[in-house]
């Protein structure tokens, strides 16, 4: 094998390994956010057919420097 072929194979292997690690991290991040969302104390309540915003959004204008 030529040196270029070996280098290319190593590079492709590294990219596949990196992609696999990121996929595993994404899956674990998705499952942890689902469990934390399920563990929240207050569920949104329906008001005349609309869904009420979570209480964390009440302070949004002050958090971003709005009115």
PDB file with one MODEL, atoms N, CA, C and O in Angstrom:
MODEL        1
ATOM      1  N   UNK A   1       0.836  -1.176   0.000  1.00  0.00           N
ATOM      2  CA  UNK A   1       0.000   0.000   0.000  1.00  0.00           C
ATOM      3  C   UNK A   1       0.886   1.247   0.000  1.00  0.00           C
ATOM      4  O   UNK A   1       1.979   1.280   0.566  1.00  0.00           O
ATOM      5  N   UNK A   2       0.370   2.225  -0.641  1.00  0.00           N
ATOM      6  CA  UNK A   2       1.101   3.475  -0.664  1.00  0.00           C
ATOM      7  C   UNK A   2       0.832   4.273   0.604  1.00  0.00           C
ATOM      8  O   UNK A   2      -0.118   4.014   1.343  1.00  0.00           O
ATOM      9  N   UNK A   3       1.679   5.225   0.822  1.00  0.00           N
ATOM     10  CA  UNK A   3       1.554   6.053   2.020  1.00  0.00           C
ATOM     11  C   UNK A   3       0.253   6.860   1.987  1.00  0.00           C
ATOM     12  O   UNK A   3      -0.375   7.047   3.029  1.00  0.00           O
ATOM     13  N   UNK A   4      -0.159   7.338   0.822  1.00  0.00           N
ATOM     14  CA  UNK A   4      -1.391   8.117   0.698  1.00  0.00           C
ATOM     15  C   UNK A   4      -2.616   7.278   1.056  1.00  0.00           C
ATOM     16  O   UNK A   4      -3.541   7.768   1.704  1.00  0.00           O
ATOM     17  N   UNK A   5      -2.619   6.021   0.636  1.00  0.00           N
ATOM     18  CA  UNK A   5      -3.745   5.139   0.928  1.00  0.00           C
ATOM     19  C   UNK A   5      -3.859   4.880   2.423  1.00  0.00           C
ATOM     20  O   UNK A   5      -4.960   4.881   2.974  1.00  0.00           O
ATOM     21  N   UNK A   6      -2.738   4.662   3.074  1.00  0.00           N
ATOM     22  CA  UNK A   6      -2.746   4.420   4.524  1.00  0.00           C
ATOM     23  C   UNK A   6      -3.228   5.662   5.256  1.00  0.00           C
ATOM     24  O   UNK A   6      -4.041   5.566   6.176  1.00  0.00           O
ATOM     25  N   UNK A   7      -2.738   6.815   4.858  1.00  0.00           N
ATOM     26  CA  UNK A   7      -3.152   8.065   5.483  1.00  0.00           C
ATOM     27  C   UNK A   7      -4.646   8.302   5.288  1.00  0.00           C
ATOM     28  O   UNK A   7      -5.330   8.747   6.210  1.00  0.00           O
ATOM     29  N   UNK A   8      -5.152   8.008   4.105  1.00  0.00           N
ATOM     30  CA  UNK A   8      -6.569   8.174   3.824  1.00  0.00           C
ATOM     31  C   UNK A   8      -7.411   7.222   4.666  1.00  0.00           C
ATOM     32  O   UNK A   8      -8.456   7.618   5.182  1.00  0.00           O
ATOM     33  N   UNK A   9      -6.977   5.989   4.810  1.00  0.00           N
ATOM     34  CA  UNK A   9      -7.710   5.023   5.629  1.00  0.00           C
ATOM     35  C   UNK A   9      -7.723   5.442   7.096  1.00  0.00           C
ATOM     36  O   UNK A   9      -8.747   5.309   7.767  1.00  0.00           O
ATOM     37  N   UNK A  10      -6.598   5.947   7.601  1.00  0.00           N
ATOM     38  CA  UNK A  10      -6.540   6.411   8.984  1.00  0.00           C
ATOM     39  C   UNK A  10      -7.473   7.600   9.183  1.00  0.00           C
ATOM     40  O   UNK A  10      -8.169   7.681  10.195  1.00  0.00           O
ATOM     41  N   UNK A  11      -7.491   8.514   8.232  1.00  0.00           N
ATOM     42  CA  UNK A  11      -8.355   9.680   8.319  1.00  0.00           C
ATOM     43  C   UNK A  11      -9.830   9.284   8.299  1.00  0.00           C
ATOM     44  O   UNK A  11     -10.619   9.806   9.086  1.00  0.00           O
ATOM     45  N   UNK A  12     -10.201   8.388   7.427  1.00  0.00           N
ATOM     46  CA  UNK A  12     -11.588   7.921   7.364  1.00  0.00           C
ATOM     47  C   UNK A  12     -11.964   7.199   8.656  1.00  0.00           C
ATOM     48  O   UNK A  12     -13.068   7.390   9.166  1.00  0.00           O
ATOM     49  N   UNK A  13     -11.071   6.382   9.189  1.00  0.00           N
ATOM     50  CA  UNK A  13     -11.328   5.714  10.460  1.00  0.00           C
ATOM     51  C   UNK A  13     -11.526   6.697  11.597  1.00  0.00           C
ATOM     52  O   UNK A  13     -12.405   6.514  12.438  1.00  0.00           O
ATOM     53  N   UNK A  14     -10.705   7.746  11.623  1.00  0.00           N
ATOM     54  CA  UNK A  14     -10.838   8.773  12.651  1.00  0.00           C
ATOM     55  C   UNK A  14     -12.182   9.489  12.535  1.00  0.00           C
ATOM     56  O   UNK A  14     -12.833   9.756  13.544  1.00  0.00           O
ATOM     57  N   UNK A  15     -12.597   9.799  11.309  1.00  0.00           N
ATOM     58  CA  UNK A  15     -13.883  10.475  11.109  1.00  0.00           C
ATOM     59  C   UNK A  15     -15.054   9.583  11.520  1.00  0.00           C
ATOM     60  O   UNK A  15     -16.018  10.063  12.114  1.00  0.00           O
ATOM     61  N   UNK A  16     -14.976   8.296  11.210  1.00  0.00           N
ATOM     62  CA  UNK A  16     -16.038   7.368  11.607  1.00  0.00           C
ATOM     63  C   UNK A  16     -16.095   7.251  13.125  1.00  0.00           C
ATOM     64  O   UNK A  16     -17.182   7.231  13.704  1.00  0.00           O
ATOM     65  N   UNK A  17     -14.939   7.174  13.773  1.00  0.00           N
ATOM     66  CA  UNK A  17     -14.895   7.087  15.231  1.00  0.00           C
ATOM     67  C   UNK A  17     -15.466   8.354  15.867  1.00  0.00           C
ATOM     68  O   UNK A  17     -16.231   8.271  16.828  1.00  0.00           O
ATOM     69  N   UNK A  18     -15.105   9.516  15.343  1.00  0.00           N
ATOM     70  CA  UNK A  18     -15.614  10.779  15.870  1.00  0.00           C
ATOM     71  C   UNK A  18     -17.125  10.870  15.704  1.00  0.00           C
ATOM     72  O   UNK A  18     -17.832  11.307  16.613  1.00  0.00           O
ATOM     73  N   UNK A  19     -17.610  10.460  14.554  1.00  0.00           N
ATOM     74  CA  UNK A  19     -19.048  10.487  14.308  1.00  0.00           C
ATOM     75  C   UNK A  19     -19.785   9.548  15.249  1.00  0.00           C
ATOM     76  O   UNK A  19     -20.867   9.881  15.733  1.00  0.00           O
ATOM     77  N   UNK A  20     -19.219   8.391  15.510  1.00  0.00           N
ATOM     78  CA  UNK A  20     -19.842   7.435  16.428  1.00  0.00           C
ATOM     79  C   UNK A  20     -19.915   7.995  17.838  1.00  0.00           C
ATOM     80  O   UNK A  20     -20.938   7.859  18.510  1.00  0.00           O
ATOM     81  N   UNK A  21     -18.841   8.620  18.288  1.00  0.00           N
ATOM     82  CA  UNK A  21     -18.824   9.199  19.640  1.00  0.00           C
ATOM     83  C   UNK A  21     -19.867  10.311  19.738  1.00  0.00           C
ATOM     84  O   UNK A  21     -20.575  10.404  20.741  1.00  0.00           O
ATOM     85  N   UNK A  22     -19.971  11.150  18.716  1.00  0.00           N
ATOM     86  CA  UNK A  22     -20.957  12.222  18.738  1.00  0.00           C
ATOM     87  C   UNK A  22     -22.381  11.675  18.709  1.00  0.00           C
ATOM     88  O   UNK A  22     -23.268  12.242  19.347  1.00  0.00           O
ATOM     89  N   UNK A  23     -22.612  10.601  17.992  1.00  0.00           N
ATOM     90  CA  UNK A  23     -23.942   9.989  17.954  1.00  0.00           C
ATOM     91  C   UNK A  23     -24.319   9.450  19.325  1.00  0.00           C
ATOM     92  O   UNK A  23     -25.462   9.604  19.756  1.00  0.00           O
ATOM     93  N   UNK A  24     -23.384   8.826  20.007  1.00  0.00           N
ATOM     94  CA  UNK A  24     -23.653   8.307  21.351  1.00  0.00           C
ATOM     95  C   UNK A  24     -23.936   9.463  22.307  1.00  0.00           C
ATOM     96  O   UNK A  24     -24.846   9.372  23.131  1.00  0.00           O
ATOM     97  N   UNK A  25     -23.165  10.553  22.206  1.00  0.00           N
ATOM     98  CA  UNK A  25     -23.395  11.708  23.063  1.00  0.00           C
ATOM     99  C   UNK A  25     -24.763  12.327  22.792  1.00  0.00           C
ATOM    100  O   UNK A  25     -25.438  12.761  23.724  1.00  0.00           O
ATOM    101  N   UNK A  26     -25.174  12.371  21.542  1.00  0.00           N
ATOM    102  CA  UNK A  26     -26.472  12.925  21.197  1.00  0.00           C
ATOM    103  C   UNK A  26     -27.600  12.082  21.768  1.00  0.00           C
ATOM    104  O   UNK A  26     -28.592  12.617  22.263  1.00  0.00           O
ATOM    105  N   UNK A  27     -27.450  10.770  21.701  1.00  0.00           N
ATOM    106  CA  UNK A  27     -28.475   9.882  22.241  1.00  0.00           C
ATOM    107  C   UNK A  27     -28.572  10.041  23.756  1.00  0.00           C
ATOM    108  O   UNK A  27     -29.673  10.108  24.302  1.00  0.00           O
ATOM    109  N   UNK A  28     -27.431  10.101  24.435  1.00  0.00           N
ATOM    110  CA  UNK A  28     -27.472  10.254  25.893  1.00  0.00           C
ATOM    111  C   UNK A  28     -27.993  11.636  26.279  1.00  0.00           C
ATOM    112  O   UNK A  28     -28.672  11.768  27.297  1.00  0.00           O
ATOM    113  N   UNK A  29     -27.693  12.661  25.498  1.00  0.00           N
ATOM    114  CA  UNK A  29     -28.212  13.995  25.779  1.00  0.00           C
ATOM    115  C   UNK A  29     -29.721  14.020  25.586  1.00  0.00           C
ATOM    116  O   UNK A  29     -30.441  14.607  26.393  1.00  0.00           O
ATOM    117  N   UNK A  30     -30.197  13.396  24.535  1.00  0.00           N
ATOM    118  CA  UNK A  30     -31.635  13.343  24.277  1.00  0.00           C
ATOM    119  C   UNK A  30     -32.380  12.585  25.354  1.00  0.00           C
ATOM    120  O   UNK A  30     -33.470  12.998  25.750  1.00  0.00           O
ATOM    121  N   UNK A  31     -31.830  11.501  25.833  1.00  0.00           N
ATOM    122  CA  UNK A  31     -32.522  10.734  26.866  1.00  0.00           C
ATOM    123  C   UNK A  31     -32.476  11.445  28.200  1.00  0.00           C
ATOM    124  O   UNK A  31     -33.416  11.316  28.985  1.00  0.00           O
ATOM    125  N   UNK A  32     -31.414  12.197  28.494  1.00  0.00           N
ATOM    126  CA  UNK A  32     -31.357  12.915  29.763  1.00  0.00           C
ATOM    127  C   UNK A  32     -32.291  14.110  29.758  1.00  0.00           C
ATOM    128  O   UNK A  32     -32.858  14.442  30.799  1.00  0.00           O
ATOM    129  N   UNK A  33     -32.470  14.771  28.611  1.00  0.00           N
ATOM    130  CA  UNK A  33     -33.393  15.906  28.567  1.00  0.00           C
ATOM    131  C   UNK A  33     -34.836  15.432  28.644  1.00  0.00           C
ATOM    132  O   UNK A  33     -35.695  16.142  29.166  1.00  0.00           O
ATOM    133  N   UNK A  34     -35.107  14.251  28.135  1.00  0.00           N
ATOM    134  CA  UNK A  34     -36.467  13.712  28.227  1.00  0.00           C
ATOM    135  C   UNK A  34     -36.790  13.379  29.671  1.00  0.00           C
ATOM    136  O   UNK A  34     -37.898  13.656  30.130  1.00  0.00           O
ATOM    137  N   UNK A  35     -35.847  12.791  30.399  1.00  0.00           N
ATOM    138  CA  UNK A  35     -36.116  12.450  31.789  1.00  0.00           C
ATOM    139  C   UNK A  35     -36.217  13.694  32.645  1.00  0.00           C
ATOM    140  O   UNK A  35     -37.030  13.725  33.570  1.00  0.00           O
ATOM    141  N   UNK A  36     -35.420  14.730  32.376  1.00  0.00           N
ATOM    142  CA  UNK A  36     -35.521  15.947  33.171  1.00  0.00           C
ATOM    143  C   UNK A  36     -36.812  16.688  32.856  1.00  0.00           C
ATOM    144  O   UNK A  36     -37.391  17.316  33.743  1.00  0.00           O
ATOM    145  N   UNK A  37     -37.274  16.628  31.613  1.00  0.00           N
ATOM    146  CA  UNK A  37     -38.534  17.273  31.272  1.00  0.00           C
ATOM    147  C   UNK A  37     -39.705  16.515  31.890  1.00  0.00           C
ATOM    148  O   UNK A  37     -40.701  17.123  32.281  1.00  0.00           O
ATOM    149  N   UNK A  38     -39.591  15.205  31.981  1.00  0.00           N
ATOM    150  CA  UNK A  38     -40.654  14.418  32.590  1.00  0.00           C
ATOM    151  C   UNK A  38     -40.694  14.639  34.090  1.00  0.00           C
ATOM    152  O   UNK A  38     -41.748  14.483  34.708  1.00  0.00           O
ATOM    153  N   UNK A  39     -39.574  14.998  34.685  1.00  0.00           N
ATOM    154  CA  UNK A  39     -39.522  15.209  36.120  1.00  0.00           C
ATOM    155  C   UNK A  39     -39.903  16.609  36.542  1.00  0.00           C
ATOM    156  O   UNK A  39     -39.851  16.915  37.733  1.00  0.00           O
ATOM    157  N   UNK A  40     -40.283  17.473  35.615  1.00  0.00           N
ATOM    158  CA  UNK A  40     -40.658  18.836  35.995  1.00  0.00           C
ATOM    159  C   UNK A  40     -41.964  18.815  36.777  1.00  0.00           C
ATOM    160  O   UNK A  40     -42.817  17.951  36.577  1.00  0.00           O
ATOM    161  N   UNK A  41     -42.098  19.782  37.669  1.00  0.00           N
ATOM    162  CA  UNK A  41     -43.221  19.756  38.599  1.00  0.00           C
ATOM    163  C   UNK A  41     -44.527  20.244  37.977  1.00  0.00           C
ATOM    164  O   UNK A  41     -45.591  19.696  38.263  1.00  0.00           O
ATOM    165  N   UNK A  42     -44.454  21.260  37.135  1.00  0.00           N
ATOM    166  CA  UNK A  42     -45.685  21.836  36.597  1.00  0.00           C
ATOM    167  C   UNK A  42     -45.819  21.519  35.118  1.00  0.00           C
ATOM    168  O   UNK A  42     -44.913  21.773  34.325  1.00  0.00           O
ATOM    169  N   UNK A  43     -46.948  20.969  34.770  1.00  0.00           N
ATOM    170  CA  UNK A  43     -47.224  20.694  33.367  1.00  0.00           C
ATOM    171  C   UNK A  43     -48.043  21.852  32.802  1.00  0.00           C
ATOM    172  O   UNK A  43     -48.855  22.435  33.521  1.00  0.00           O
ATOM    173  N   UNK A  44     -47.848  22.192  31.547  1.00  0.00           N
ATOM    174  CA  UNK A  44     -48.650  23.268  30.961  1.00  0.00           C
ATOM    175  C   UNK A  44     -50.127  22.924  30.999  1.00  0.00           C
ATOM    176  O   UNK A  44     -50.512  21.776  30.778  1.00  0.00           O
ATOM    177  N   UNK A  45     -50.953  23.921  31.281  1.00  0.00           N
ATOM    178  CA  UNK A  45     -52.389  23.698  31.349  1.00  0.00           C
ATOM    179  C   UNK A  45     -53.045  24.345  30.142  1.00  0.00           C
ATOM    180  O   UNK A  45     -52.621  25.407  29.686  1.00  0.00           O
ATOM    181  N   UNK A  46     -54.076  23.703  29.631  1.00  0.00           N
ATOM    182  CA  UNK A  46     -54.786  24.231  28.477  1.00  0.00           C
ATOM    183  C   UNK A  46     -55.753  25.321  28.925  1.00  0.00           C
ATOM    184  O   UNK A  46     -56.512  25.140  29.878  1.00  0.00           O
ATOM    185  N   UNK A  47     -55.717  26.456  28.226  1.00  0.00           N
ATOM    186  CA  UNK A  47     -56.620  27.560  28.524  1.00  0.00           C
ATOM    187  C   UNK A  47     -57.373  27.875  27.243  1.00  0.00           C
ATOM    188  O   UNK A  47     -56.791  28.386  26.286  1.00  0.00           O
ATOM    189  N   UNK A  48     -58.634  27.581  27.221  1.00  0.00           N
ATOM    190  CA  UNK A  48     -59.508  27.811  26.075  1.00  0.00           C
ATOM    191  C   UNK A  48     -58.892  27.327  24.765  1.00  0.00           C
ATOM    192  O   UNK A  48     -58.893  28.045  23.765  1.00  0.00           O
ATOM    193  N   UNK A  49     -58.369  26.106  24.783  1.00  0.00           N
ATOM    194  CA  UNK A  49     -57.830  25.510  23.577  1.00  0.00           C
ATOM    195  C   UNK A  49     -56.373  25.829  23.311  1.00  0.00           C
ATOM    196  O   UNK A  49     -55.781  25.218  22.421  1.00  0.00           O
ATOM    197  N   UNK A  50     -55.765  26.757  24.037  1.00  0.00           N
ATOM    198  CA  UNK A  50     -54.362  27.103  23.846  1.00  0.00           C
ATOM    199  C   UNK A  50     -53.538  26.529  24.987  1.00  0.00           C
ATOM    200  O   UNK A  50     -54.055  26.286  26.077  1.00  0.00           O
ATOM    201  N   UNK A  51     -52.268  26.316  24.734  1.00  0.00           N
ATOM    202  CA  UNK A  51     -51.375  25.792  25.761  1.00  0.00           C
ATOM    203  C   UNK A  51     -50.686  26.964  26.436  1.00  0.00           C
ATOM    204  O   UNK A  51     -50.131  27.829  25.760  1.00  0.00           O
ATOM    205  N   UNK A  52     -50.716  27.003  27.770  1.00  0.00           N
ATOM    206  CA  UNK A  52     -50.084  28.088  28.523  1.00  0.00           C
ATOM    207  C   UNK A  52     -48.569  27.922  28.480  1.00  0.00           C
ATOM    208  O   UNK A  52     -48.063  26.800  28.460  1.00  0.00           O
ATOM    209  N   UNK A  53     -47.850  29.036  28.465  1.00  0.00           N
ATOM    210  CA  UNK A  53     -46.390  29.012  28.440  1.00  0.00           C
ATOM    211  C   UNK A  53     -45.861  28.608  29.808  1.00  0.00           C
ATOM    212  O   UNK A  53     -46.474  28.932  30.825  1.00  0.00           O
ATOM    213  N   UNK A  54     -44.730  27.903  29.851  1.00  0.00           N
ATOM    214  CA  UNK A  54     -44.135  27.555  31.140  1.00  0.00           C
ATOM    215  C   UNK A  54     -43.734  28.810  31.902  1.00  0.00           C
ATOM    216  O   UNK A  54     -43.513  29.864  31.305  1.00  0.00           O
ATOM    217  N   UNK A  55     -43.641  28.694  33.222  1.00  0.00           N
ATOM    218  CA  UNK A  55     -43.336  29.853  34.058  1.00  0.00           C
ATOM    219  C   UNK A  55     -41.942  30.402  33.786  1.00  0.00           C
ATOM    220  O   UNK A  55     -41.688  31.574  34.063  1.00  0.00           O
ATOM    221  N   UNK A  56     -41.024  29.586  33.248  1.00  0.00           N
ATOM    222  CA  UNK A  56     -39.682  30.076  32.954  1.00  0.00           C
ATOM    223  C   UNK A  56     -39.694  31.129  31.852  1.00  0.00           C
ATOM    224  O   UNK A  56     -38.742  31.902  31.735  1.00  0.00           O
ATOM    225  N   UNK A  57     -40.738  31.176  31.051  1.00  0.00           N
ATOM    226  CA  UNK A  57     -40.821  32.170  29.981  1.00  0.00           C
ATOM    227  C   UNK A  57     -41.364  33.503  30.474  1.00  0.00           C
ATOM    228  O   UNK A  57     -41.311  34.493  29.743  1.00  0.00           O
ATOM    229  N   UNK A  58     -41.891  33.554  31.707  1.00  0.00           N
ATOM    230  CA  UNK A  58     -42.439  34.799  32.235  1.00  0.00           C
ATOM    231  C   UNK A  58     -41.379  35.880  32.368  1.00  0.00           C
ATOM    232  O   UNK A  58     -41.663  37.055  32.136  1.00  0.00           O
ATOM    233  N   UNK A  59     -40.172  35.503  32.734  1.00  0.00           N
ATOM    234  CA  UNK A  59     -39.089  36.459  32.946  1.00  0.00           C
ATOM    235  C   UNK A  59     -38.217  36.651  31.710  1.00  0.00           C
ATOM    236  O   UNK A  59     -37.159  37.274  31.804  1.00  0.00           O
ATOM    237  N   UNK A  60     -38.624  36.145  30.577  1.00  0.00           N
ATOM    238  CA  UNK A  60     -37.796  36.213  29.374  1.00  0.00           C
ATOM    239  C   UNK A  60     -37.444  37.637  28.949  1.00  0.00           C
ATOM    240  O   UNK A  60     -36.281  37.881  28.629  1.00  0.00           O
ATOM    241  N   UNK A  61     -38.381  38.597  28.925  1.00  0.00           N
ATOM    242  CA  UNK A  61     -37.998  39.949  28.493  1.00  0.00           C
ATOM    243  C   UNK A  61     -36.902  40.565  29.370  1.00  0.00           C
ATOM    244  O   UNK A  61     -36.002  41.230  28.857  1.00  0.00           O
ATOM    245  N   UNK A  62     -36.972  40.350  30.666  1.00  0.00           N
ATOM    246  CA  UNK A  62     -35.934  40.917  31.530  1.00  0.00           C
ATOM    247  C   UNK A  62     -34.609  40.182  31.366  1.00  0.00           C
ATOM    248  O   UNK A  62     -33.548  40.778  31.549  1.00  0.00           O
ATOM    249  N   UNK A  63     -34.655  38.895  31.022  1.00  0.00           N
ATOM    250  CA  UNK A  63     -33.421  38.131  30.854  1.00  0.00           C
ATOM    251  C   UNK A  63     -32.658  38.566  29.601  1.00  0.00           C
ATOM    252  O   UNK A  63     -31.428  38.544  29.584  1.00  0.00           O
ATOM    253  N   UNK A  64     -33.384  38.961  28.558  1.00  0.00           N
ATOM    254  CA  UNK A  64     -32.721  39.354  27.319  1.00  0.00           C
ATOM    255  C   UNK A  64     -32.606  40.864  27.176  1.00  0.00           C
ATOM    256  O   UNK A  64     -32.155  41.355  26.142  1.00  0.00           O
ATOM    257  N   UNK A  65     -33.011  41.607  28.206  1.00  0.00           N
ATOM    258  CA  UNK A  65     -32.876  43.057  28.168  1.00  0.00           C
ATOM    259  C   UNK A  65     -34.006  43.739  27.434  1.00  0.00           C
ATOM    260  O   UNK A  65     -33.840  44.858  26.950  1.00  0.00           O
ATOM    261  N   UNK A  66     -35.143  43.094  27.342  1.00  0.00           N
ATOM    262  CA  UNK A  66     -36.295  43.684  26.664  1.00  0.00           C
ATOM    263  C   UNK A  66     -37.108  44.542  27.607  1.00  0.00           C
ATOM    264  O   UNK A  66     -36.658  44.893  28.698  1.00  0.00           O
ATOM    265  N   UNK A  67     -38.324  44.878  27.168  1.00  0.00           N
ATOM    266  CA  UNK A  67     -39.151  45.788  27.974  1.00  0.00           C
ATOM    267  C   UNK A  67     -39.790  45.135  29.171  1.00  0.00           C
ATOM    268  O   UNK A  67     -40.507  45.793  29.924  1.00  0.00           O
TER     269      UNK A  67
ENDMDL
END
